[in-house]
Each structure stands twice: as C-alpha cells, then as structure tokens.
C-alpha cells in the first residue's frame, strides 16, 4: 500500500477552485429564492461553509503570491 502525502501547491488549481466555489455559491443564492424550510436552511448552511472555503483559498493564494515575490517557490 502506497501512502501519498499532499502534493505541491498549485496556484492555478487554487484559483480554479476559488472560481468554482464562488460560482456554486452564487448558484445556490439564486436557488434560495425558490427554497423554503429545511431546504433553505441546508443551502444557507452550505453557503456559510463555502464562504469559509473562499476566505481560506484567497488567503492561500495571497500567501503563495507573497512567497513567489520573496523568492520562495
């Protein structure tokens, strides 16, 4: 059995994940107009998690950019 650790950070992948998460959040916000009750609550909760993920990805992308500027790869 081979155990793989995390691979190197790929800024392009993080940027694409950020864009995808934002698109999903926006689509869910539109869906909320037609949802109610438990479905609405579930969408809201998921969007809260998406917002946390977006914040984390933005911070990671910024940190990677600062590292490149400072000469780290």
C-alpha positions as CSV (number, residue, x, y, z in Angstrom):
1,X,0.0,0.0,0.0
2,X,1.4,3.4,-1.0
3,X,0.5,6.4,1.0
4,X,0.6,9.7,-0.9
5,X,1.1,12.9,1.0
6,X,-0.1,16.2,-0.2
7,X,1.3,17.3,-3.5
8,X,2.9,20.7,-4.1
9,X,0.6,23.7,-4.1
10,X,-0.6,24.6,-7.5
11,X,-1.7,28.2,-7.6
12,X,-3.6,27.7,-10.8
13,X,-5.6,24.9,-9.2
14,X,-6.4,27.0,-6.2
15,X,-7.6,29.8,-8.4
16,X,-9.8,27.5,-10.3
17,X,-11.2,26.0,-7.1
18,X,-11.9,29.6,-5.9
19,X,-13.8,30.4,-9.1
20,X,-15.8,27.2,-8.9
21,X,-16.7,27.7,-5.3
22,X,-17.8,31.3,-6.0
23,X,-19.9,30.1,-8.9
24,X,-21.5,27.4,-6.8
25,X,-22.3,29.9,-4.0
26,X,-23.9,32.3,-6.5
27,X,-26.0,29.5,-8.0
28,X,-27.1,28.4,-4.5
29,X,-28.1,32.0,-3.7
30,X,-30.3,32.0,-6.8
31,X,-31.8,28.7,-5.7
32,X,-32.6,30.1,-2.3
33,X,-35.3,32.3,-3.9
34,X,-37.3,29.1,-4.5
35,X,-36.4,27.2,-1.4
36,X,-38.0,27.1,2.0
37,X,-37.9,25.3,5.3
38,X,-35.2,22.6,5.6
39,X,-34.0,23.0,2.1
40,X,-33.4,26.7,2.6
41,X,-31.6,26.1,5.9
42,X,-29.4,23.5,4.2
43,X,-28.5,25.8,1.4
44,X,-27.7,28.6,3.8
45,X,-25.5,26.3,5.9
46,X,-23.7,25.1,2.9
47,X,-23.1,28.6,1.7
48,X,-21.6,29.5,5.1
49,X,-19.1,26.7,4.6
50,X,-18.4,27.9,1.0
51,X,-17.7,31.4,2.3
52,X,-15.2,30.0,4.8
53,X,-13.6,28.0,2.0
54,X,-13.5,31.1,-0.2
55,X,-11.7,33.0,2.5
56,X,-9.2,30.2,3.0
57,X,-8.5,29.9,-0.7
58,X,-8.0,33.7,-1.0
59,X,-5.6,33.7,1.9
60,X,-3.7,30.7,0.5
61,X,-3.4,32.3,-3.0
62,X,-2.2,35.6,-1.4
63,X,0.4,33.7,0.7
64,X,1.6,31.9,-2.4
65,X,1.9,35.1,-4.3
66,X,3.9,36.7,-1.4
67,X,6.2,33.7,-1.3
68,X,6.9,34.0,-5.0
69,X,7.6,37.7,-4.7
70,X,10.0,36.9,-1.8
71,X,11.8,34.3,-3.9
72,X,10.4,31.2,-2.5
73,X,8.9,28.6,-4.8
